[in-house]
Amino acid sequence: MKSRSFIDTCVLHAVAGSGGNGSNSFRREKFEPKGGPDGGDGGRGGHIYLVGDEDVDSLISIYYAPERRASDGGAGRGRYQHGANGRDIEIPVPLGTRVKDEETGRELGEILHHGQKLLAAEGGKGGIGNLHFKSSTHQAPREFTPGKPGEDVRLRLDLALLADVGLVGFPSAGKSSLLREITAAHPKVASYHFTTLRPIIGTVMLPEKFASFRIADIPGIIKDAHKGAGLGHEFMRHIERSKVLVFVIDMGGEEGRSPVEDYRTLLDELEQRDPALLERPRIVVASKMDLEDARKNVREFRKETGIVPIETTILEPDGFEKLVRRLVRLLKPQPNTAGRPPVAQEISVKSISDALPHRRTGSKNAPRPLHRHEKTGRESSPGRTPPKPIEGRGEHPDAADVISARTQKLGTFFHL
């Protein structure tokens, strides 16, 4: 049984709707027995879109429902009636989702902004009715075309979180504790390895600047992670979009490792994943400075690497405040006073009216929507329309009534 809370990779089976068939119809009405062809076109099948949503942080909804099917288009009908278009499906996905074709591996695009749409499967076109085959030499056509099937695709979705800062370090190096101190996130903290099994996002709020930035904490990296050791290195894609990398080094040496070797191992694993990661600005944080051997190890680290790390401990907040100030200087976050950006595509009036019941049938005689100040004629008695006054004089106002008073009463009684 599937029992996961965070999914960053899944496969989507998207089946778009098929187009409706064209109509083979002829006009047959009173006094017009040979009215000619009047078959309408079929409606198109429903599309399937992937829509970016900043309130979604996982692909878990697609993981539990991996197959999505859009509705088919309606068939055309007589009297030149066009078939109804199939209803589109919009699937919300987190920002940073990459879309690839499962069979060929070709990248179809990525979703980076709120409201951004990506067409996953296109609905089939509707067929054309026999009206289009009419000509001066072919006045009674019986030809029509069927609707085309919609696309049937299998897509692979990979999530790479959008974070300004990525935390890198060995297991139990203090990354989760650092995230707890400078953000409102509450990652799990325990005295054993691999307490972080999935990426966690935290937001650093800067009220005085009306700005913020995001930090991603990924599971710990160990030696030979690129060969599959530990949890592997697939989760490193969540820091590939980060502008700054923060290396959290355990200066206490609780595991008996050298902090210098830990730093070099992390650099090697990042290079094995993507050499471009080493070109990003990076900050080294010396964690657990309250332990006994931390001072000796930090002096050796400065001598071997030439880097002055930011010393931190959960007992004193000064080091964390210094780290935040350093990140602000590197990132230069801009004030966000406009709130959430508008969606990429606004809903049009036509798409709203398509959701009404009388538009789904494709009828051209749909009732006109009433405004608030207009009257419907039913105000006098809810539930029925009052009868109209019966007039029998016509164009001769001096003539006698054609309908008797009794008939008028019966018409009022039966609501005629």
C-alpha positions as CSV (number, residue, x, y, z in Angstrom):
1,M,0.0,0.0,0.0
2,K,1.3,3.5,-0.9
3,S,2.0,5.4,2.3
4,R,4.2,8.4,1.6
5,S,3.9,12.1,2.6
6,F,6.4,13.6,0.1
7,I,6.8,12.6,-3.5
8,D,9.3,14.3,-5.9
9,T,9.1,11.8,-8.8
10,C,6.1,10.2,-10.4
11,V,4.7,9.1,-13.7
12,L,1.5,10.7,-15.1
13,H,-0.7,8.8,-17.7
14,A,-2.6,11.6,-19.5
15,V,-5.4,10.7,-21.9
16,A,-7.0,13.7,-23.6
17,G,-10.6,13.6,-24.9
18,S,-11.4,12.6,-28.4
19,G,-13.2,15.0,-30.8
20,G,-16.9,14.5,-31.6
21,N,-18.1,13.3,-34.9
22,G,-19.5,15.6,-37.5
23,S,-23.3,15.3,-38.3
24,N,-24.9,14.0,-41.5
25,S,-28.2,15.8,-41.4
26,F,-30.6,17.4,-43.8
27,R,-33.2,20.1,-43.1
28,R,-36.7,18.7,-43.2
29,E,-39.4,21.2,-42.1
30,K,-42.9,22.0,-43.1
31,F,-43.0,23.7,-46.5
32,E,-39.3,23.0,-46.9
33,P,-38.9,19.3,-47.7
34,K,-35.6,19.8,-49.4
35,G,-33.9,22.3,-47.2
36,G,-30.4,21.0,-47.8
37,P,-27.6,19.8,-45.5
38,D,-27.5,21.3,-42.0
39,G,-25.1,19.0,-40.2
40,G,-22.9,20.7,-37.6
41,D,-19.3,20.0,-36.6
42,G,-18.2,18.0,-33.6
43,G,-16.6,19.6,-30.5
44,R,-13.0,19.1,-29.7
45,G,-11.8,16.8,-26.9
46,G,-10.8,18.1,-23.5
47,H,-7.1,19.2,-23.0
48,I,-5.0,18.2,-19.9
49,Y,-2.9,21.0,-18.4
50,L,-0.3,21.1,-15.7
51,V,-0.6,24.3,-13.7
52,G,1.9,25.7,-11.3
53,D,0.6,26.3,-7.8
54,E,2.8,27.8,-5.1
55,D,0.5,26.2,-2.4
56,V,1.4,22.7,-3.6
57,D,4.8,21.3,-2.4
58,S,4.6,17.7,-3.5
59,L,3.6,15.4,-6.4
60,I,1.6,13.2,-4.0
61,S,-1.8,13.9,-5.6
62,I,-0.5,12.6,-8.9
63,Y,1.3,9.7,-7.3
64,Y,-2.0,8.4,-5.8
65,A,-4.0,9.1,-9.0
66,P,-1.5,8.6,-11.8
67,E,-4.1,8.3,-14.6
68,R,-6.2,11.3,-15.8
69,R,-8.7,11.3,-18.6
70,A,-10.4,14.3,-20.1
71,S,-14.0,14.2,-21.5
72,D,-14.7,13.7,-25.2
73,G,-16.2,16.4,-27.4
74,G,-19.9,16.2,-28.3
75,A,-21.1,15.1,-31.7
76,G,-22.5,17.7,-34.1
77,R,-26.2,17.8,-34.7
78,G,-28.7,19.1,-37.2
79,R,-29.7,22.7,-37.6
80,Y,-26.1,23.7,-37.8
81,Q,-25.5,22.9,-34.1
82,H,-21.8,22.5,-33.1
83,G,-21.0,19.8,-30.6
84,A,-19.9,20.8,-27.1
85,N,-16.2,20.9,-26.4
86,G,-14.8,18.5,-23.9
87,R,-14.1,19.8,-20.4
88,D,-10.4,20.5,-19.8
89,I,-8.5,19.2,-16.8
90,E,-6.0,21.3,-14.8
91,I,-3.7,19.4,-12.5
92,P,-1.9,21.6,-9.9
93,V,1.8,20.8,-9.5
94,P,4.5,22.5,-7.3
95,L,6.8,25.1,-8.7
96,G,10.0,23.6,-10.1
97,T,8.4,20.6,-11.8
98,R,10.2,19.3,-14.8
99,V,8.2,17.4,-17.4
100,K,9.7,14.7,-19.6
101,D,8.3,12.1,-22.0
102,E,8.5,8.7,-20.3
103,E,9.3,6.8,-23.4
104,T,11.8,9.1,-25.2
105,G,13.2,11.0,-22.3
106,R,12.7,14.3,-24.2
107,E,12.1,17.3,-21.9
108,L,8.9,19.0,-22.6
109,G,9.3,21.9,-20.3
110,E,9.3,23.0,-16.6
111,I,6.9,25.0,-14.5
112,L,8.5,27.8,-12.5
113,H,5.8,30.4,-11.9
114,H,2.4,30.5,-10.2
115,G,-0.3,30.0,-12.7
116,Q,2.0,28.9,-15.5
117,K,0.3,26.3,-17.7
118,L,1.9,23.4,-19.7
119,L,-0.2,21.4,-22.2
120,A,0.4,17.8,-21.2
121,A,-2.1,16.2,-23.6
122,E,-4.0,17.9,-26.4
123,G,-7.6,17.0,-27.2
124,G,-8.6,15.7,-30.6
125,K,-10.2,17.9,-33.1
126,G,-13.9,17.5,-33.9
127,G,-15.1,16.2,-37.2
128,I,-16.9,18.3,-39.7
129,G,-20.5,17.9,-40.8
130,N,-22.0,17.4,-44.2
131,L,-22.7,21.2,-44.5
132,H,-19.0,21.8,-45.5
133,F,-19.3,19.4,-48.5
134,K,-22.1,21.3,-50.2
135,S,-21.4,22.8,-53.6
136,S,-23.2,23.8,-56.7
137,T,-22.6,20.3,-58.2
138,H,-23.0,18.4,-55.0
139,Q,-26.1,19.8,-53.3
140,A,-27.0,16.7,-51.2
141,P,-23.8,15.6,-49.6
142,R,-23.8,12.7,-47.2
143,E,-20.1,12.9,-46.3
144,F,-18.9,13.8,-42.8
145,T,-15.7,13.2,-40.9
146,P,-15.3,11.5,-37.5
147,G,-13.5,13.2,-34.6
148,K,-9.8,12.6,-34.0
149,P,-8.6,10.8,-30.9
150,G,-6.9,12.8,-28.2
151,E,-3.3,12.3,-27.2
152,D,-2.4,9.4,-25.0
153,V,1.0,10.1,-23.3
154,R,3.0,9.0,-20.3
155,L,4.9,11.8,-18.6
156,R,7.6,11.7,-16.0
157,L,7.5,14.5,-13.5
158,D,10.5,15.4,-11.4
159,L,10.4,18.1,-8.7
160,A,13.4,20.3,-8.1
161,L,12.5,22.7,-5.3
162,L,12.8,26.4,-5.8
163,A,15.1,27.6,-3.0
164,D,17.5,30.4,-2.8
165,V,19.9,28.6,-0.4
166,G,20.8,24.9,-0.2
167,L,22.2,23.2,2.9
168,V,24.9,20.6,2.3
169,G,26.5,18.4,4.9
170,F,27.1,14.9,6.3
171,P,24.3,13.2,8.3
172,S,23.9,14.6,11.9
173,A,26.1,17.6,11.0
174,G,23.5,20.1,12.3
175,K,21.6,21.1,9.2
176,S,18.2,20.6,10.6
177,S,19.1,22.4,13.8
178,L,20.3,25.3,11.8
179,L,17.0,25.4,9.8
180,R,15.1,25.4,13.0
181,E,17.0,28.4,14.4
182,I,16.6,30.7,11.4
183,T,13.2,29.7,10.0
184,A,9.8,28.6,11.3
185,A,10.3,25.1,9.9
186,H,10.3,22.1,12.3
187,P,12.4,19.4,10.8
188,K,13.0,16.2,12.8
189,V,16.1,16.4,15.0
190,A,17.5,13.2,16.6
191,S,20.8,11.7,17.7
192,Y,21.0,9.2,14.8
193,H,21.9,9.4,11.1
194,F,19.5,10.2,8.3
195,T,16.8,11.8,10.4
196,T,16.1,13.9,7.3
197,L,14.7,11.6,4.6
198,R,13.1,14.1,2.3
199,P,13.9,17.8,1.4
200,I,12.5,20.4,3.7
201,I,11.9,24.0,2.9
202,G,12.2,26.9,5.4
203,T,11.6,30.6,4.9
204,V,13.7,33.3,6.5
205,M,11.5,36.4,7.1
206,L,13.0,39.9,6.9
207,P,10.2,42.2,8.3
208,E,12.4,45.3,8.2
209,K,13.0,44.8,4.5
210,F,9.6,43.5,3.6
211,A,11.4,40.5,2.0
212,S,12.2,36.8,2.5
213,F,14.2,34.0,1.1
214,R,13.9,30.2,1.1
215,I,16.3,27.6,2.4
216,A,16.3,23.9,1.4
217,D,17.5,21.2,3.7
218,I,18.4,17.9,1.9
219,P,19.3,14.5,3.4
220,G,22.9,14.0,4.5
221,I,25.6,13.2,1.9
222,I,28.3,10.6,2.6
223,K,31.3,9.4,0.7
224,D,30.5,7.6,-2.6
225,A,26.9,8.9,-2.6
226,H,27.2,9.1,-6.4
227,K,27.7,5.3,-6.4
228,G,24.5,4.7,-4.4
229,A,26.0,4.8,-0.9
230,G,23.6,6.1,1.8
231,L,20.5,7.6,0.2
232,G,22.4,8.3,-3.1
233,H,22.6,11.7,-4.7
234,E,19.3,12.0,-6.6
235,F,17.9,14.3,-4.0
236,M,20.7,16.8,-4.9
237,R,18.5,18.1,-7.7
238,H,16.7,20.1,-5.0
239,I,19.7,22.4,-4.6
240,E,20.5,22.7,-8.3
241,R,18.4,25.9,-8.5
242,S,19.9,27.4,-5.3
243,K,21.9,30.6,-5.7
244,V,24.0,30.0,-2.6
245,L,25.2,26.8,-1.0
246,V,25.8,26.5,2.7
247,F,28.2,23.8,3.9
248,V,27.5,22.7,7.4
249,I,30.6,21.0,8.9
250,D,30.6,19.2,12.2
251,M,33.6,20.8,14.0
252,G,33.0,18.7,17.2
253,G,34.2,15.5,15.4
254,E,31.6,13.3,17.1
255,E,31.9,10.6,14.4
256,G,35.7,10.6,14.5
257,R,36.0,12.2,11.1
258,S,38.2,15.1,10.2
259,P,36.2,18.3,9.3
260,V,38.7,19.0,6.5
261,E,38.1,15.6,4.9
262,D,34.3,16.1,5.3
263,Y,34.5,19.4,3.4
264,R,36.6,17.9,0.6
265,T,34.3,14.9,0.4
266,L,31.3,17.1,0.0
267,L,33.0,19.1,-2.8
268,D,33.8,15.9,-4.6
269,E,30.3,14.5,-4.4
270,L,28.9,17.8,-5.7
271,E,31.3,17.7,-8.6
272,Q,30.2,14.2,-9.4
273,R,26.6,15.3,-9.5
274,D,27.1,18.6,-11.5
275,P,30.4,20.5,-11.8
276,A,28.4,23.7,-12.1
277,L,27.5,23.4,-8.4
278,L,31.1,24.3,-7.4
279,E,30.8,27.6,-9.2
280,R,28.0,28.8,-6.9
281,P,28.8,31.2,-4.0
282,R,29.2,29.1,-0.8
283,I,29.4,29.7,2.9
284,V,31.0,27.3,5.4
285,V,29.3,27.0,8.8
286,A,31.1,25.4,11.7
287,S,28.5,23.7,13.8
288,K,28.6,22.2,17.3
289,M,31.2,24.7,18.5
290,D,30.2,24.0,22.1
291,L,31.9,20.6,22.0
292,E,35.4,20.0,23.5
293,D,37.5,19.5,20.3
294,A,35.7,22.2,18.2
295,R,38.2,25.0,18.8
296,K,41.2,22.9,17.9
297,N,39.4,21.5,14.8
298,V,38.3,25.0,13.5
299,R,41.9,26.2,13.7
300,E,43.1,23.3,11.7
301,F,40.3,23.8,9.2
302,R,41.3,27.5,8.7
303,K,44.9,26.4,8.2
304,E,44.2,23.6,5.7
305,T,41.5,25.3,3.6
306,G,42.1,29.0,4.1
307,I,38.4,29.5,4.8
308,V,37.1,31.3,7.9
309,P,33.8,29.5,8.8
310,I,30.9,31.0,10.6
311,E,30.9,29.5,14.1
312,T,27.5,28.4,15.4
313,T,26.1,26.6,18.4
314,I,22.5,26.1,19.5
315,L,23.4,27.7,22.9
316,E,24.2,31.1,21.4
317,P,22.2,32.8,18.5
318,D,25.0,35.1,17.5
319,G,26.4,32.8,14.9
320,F,23.0,32.2,13.2
321,E,22.4,36.0,13.1
322,K,25.7,36.4,11.4
323,L,24.8,33.7,8.8
324,V,21.5,35.5,8.0
325,R,23.3,38.8,7.5
326,R,25.8,37.1,5.2
327,L,23.1,35.5,3.1
328,V,21.2,38.8,2.8
329,R,24.3,40.5,1.4
330,L,24.7,37.7,-1.2
331,L,21.1,37.2,-2.2
332,K,20.0,40.9,-2.0
333,P,16.3,39.9,-1.6
334,Q,13.9,42.4,-3.1
335,P,10.8,43.7,-1.2
336,N,7.6,41.9,-2.0
337,T,4.8,44.3,-1.3
338,A,2.5,43.3,-4.2
339,G,1.5,40.0,-2.7
340,R,1.0,36.9,-4.9
341,P,1.7,37.6,-8.6
342,P,-1.3,37.3,-11.0
343,V,-1.8,34.0,-12.7
344,A,-0.4,33.6,-16.2
345,Q,-3.8,33.1,-17.8
346,E,-7.0,34.7,-16.5
347,I,-10.3,32.9,-16.8
348,S,-12.3,34.4,-19.6
349,V,-16.1,34.9,-19.7
350,K,-16.4,32.3,-22.4
351,S,-14.8,29.6,-20.2
352,I,-17.2,30.5,-17.3
353,S,-20.2,30.2,-19.5
354,D,-19.1,26.9,-20.8
355,A,-19.6,25.5,-17.3
356,L,-23.3,26.4,-17.4
357,P,-25.7,23.5,-18.1
358,H,-27.3,25.0,-21.2
359,R,-23.9,25.5,-22.8
360,R,-22.8,21.9,-22.3
361,T,-25.6,20.7,-24.7
362,G,-24.3,23.0,-27.4
363,S,-27.8,24.7,-27.8
364,K,-27.9,28.0,-29.6
365,N,-31.2,28.9,-28.0
366,A,-29.8,29.3,-24.5
367,P,-31.6,31.8,-22.3
368,R,-30.1,35.2,-22.0
369,P,-28.7,35.8,-18.5
370,L,-30.8,38.3,-16.5
371,H,-29.4,41.3,-14.7
372,R,-30.3,42.1,-11.1
373,H,-32.6,45.0,-11.9
374,E,-34.6,43.1,-14.6
375,K,-37.8,41.3,-13.7
376,T,-38.7,37.8,-14.6
377,G,-42.5,38.1,-14.6
378,R,-42.8,35.7,-11.6
379,E,-42.7,38.3,-8.8
380,S,-46.4,38.1,-8.1
381,S,-46.5,34.4,-7.2
382,P,-43.4,32.3,-6.7
383,G,-43.4,29.1,-8.7
384,R,-45.6,30.0,-11.7
385,T,-46.0,32.6,-14.4
386,P,-49.1,34.8,-14.1
387,P,-51.5,34.4,-17.2
388,K,-51.5,37.1,-19.8
389,P,-54.7,39.1,-20.3
390,I,-56.9,37.5,-23.0
391,E,-57.8,39.9,-25.8
392,G,-60.2,38.9,-28.6
393,R,-60.9,42.2,-30.4
394,G,-57.7,42.1,-32.6
395,E,-57.6,45.0,-35.0
396,H,-61.3,45.9,-34.5
397,P,-61.7,47.4,-31.0
398,D,-65.5,47.9,-31.6
399,A,-66.1,44.2,-32.4
400,A,-67.6,41.9,-29.8
401,D,-65.3,39.7,-27.7
402,V,-64.4,36.4,-29.4
403,I,-63.7,34.7,-26.1
404,S,-66.3,34.7,-23.4
405,A,-65.8,35.7,-19.8
406,R,-66.1,32.0,-18.7
407,T,-63.3,31.0,-21.0
408,Q,-61.2,33.8,-19.5
409,K,-61.8,32.4,-16.0
410,L,-60.9,28.9,-17.1
411,G,-57.7,30.2,-18.7
412,T,-56.7,31.9,-15.5
413,F,-57.4,28.8,-13.5
414,F,-55.3,26.6,-15.7
415,H,-52.5,29.2,-15.9
416,L,-52.8,29.5,-19.7
